[in-house]
Amino acid sequence: MIKFITQADLLLYFYQEASSEITKTIEENLASHPQWQSYLDSLKSISADCDQFEFSPNSTTCSIILEKSRSYLEHSI
């Protein structure tokens, strides 16, 4: 029986973060599921487009985010 593969599974597979079971299922059945390949191709295209962006967050923005995260971490302990 083939496990039902979701878009989340395919996304994890694309970023090489899927479990070995999911990875094996996708690789063994990719040829018979063109919609999976189409979704993976879309992810590849989007990823390539995003790699062309040349921007980085402002250092002040990063500091605020890190400070807020630290605050949540300290209060959750």
C-alpha positions in Angstrom: 0.0 0.0 0.0 1.4 3.4 -1.0 1.3 6.1 1.6 -0.7 9.2 0.6 1.8 11.9 -0.2 0.9 15.5 0.5 2.3 18.7 -0.7 4.0 19.1 2.7 5.7 15.8 2.1 6.9 16.9 -1.3 8.1 20.2 0.2 10.1 18.3 2.8 11.5 16.1 0.1 12.5 19.1 -2.0 14.5 20.5 1.0 15.9 17.1 1.8 14.1 17.0 5.2 11.6 14.2 4.6 11.9 11.0 6.5 13.6 8.1 4.8 10.2 6.3 4.4 8.7 9.4 2.6 11.8 9.9 0.5 11.7 6.2 -0.6 8.0 6.4 -1.4 8.4 9.5 -3.5 11.4 8.3 -5.4 9.8 4.9 -6.2 6.6 6.5 -7.4 7.6 9.8 -8.9 7.5 8.5 -12.5 3.9 7.4 -12.1 2.8 10.7 -10.5 3.4 13.6 -12.9 1.6 16.0 -10.6 4.4 15.4 -8.0 7.1 16.2 -10.5 5.2 19.3 -11.6 5.0 20.5 -8.0 8.7 19.8 -7.5 9.5 21.6 -10.7 7.5 24.6 -9.5 9.4 24.6 -6.2 12.7 24.5 -8.1 11.6 27.5 -10.3 10.5 29.5 -7.3 13.7 28.7 -5.4 15.8 29.7 -8.4 13.9 33.0 -8.7 14.3 33.7 -5.0 18.0 33.1 -5.2 18.3 36.0 -7.6 17.1 38.5 -5.0 19.9 40.6 -3.6 18.7 42.0 -0.4 19.3 41.4 3.3 17.4 42.6 6.3 18.4 45.8 8.1 20.6 45.1 11.1 18.2 47.0 13.3 15.4 44.6 12.2 17.6 41.6 13.0 18.4 43.0 16.4 14.8 43.5 17.2 13.8 40.0 16.1 16.7 38.4 18.1 15.8 40.5 21.2 12.2 39.5 21.0 13.1 35.8 20.5 15.5 36.0 23.5 12.7 37.5 25.6 10.3 34.7 24.7 12.9 32.1 25.4 13.8 33.6 28.8 10.2 33.8 29.8 9.4 30.3 28.7 12.0 28.7 31.0 
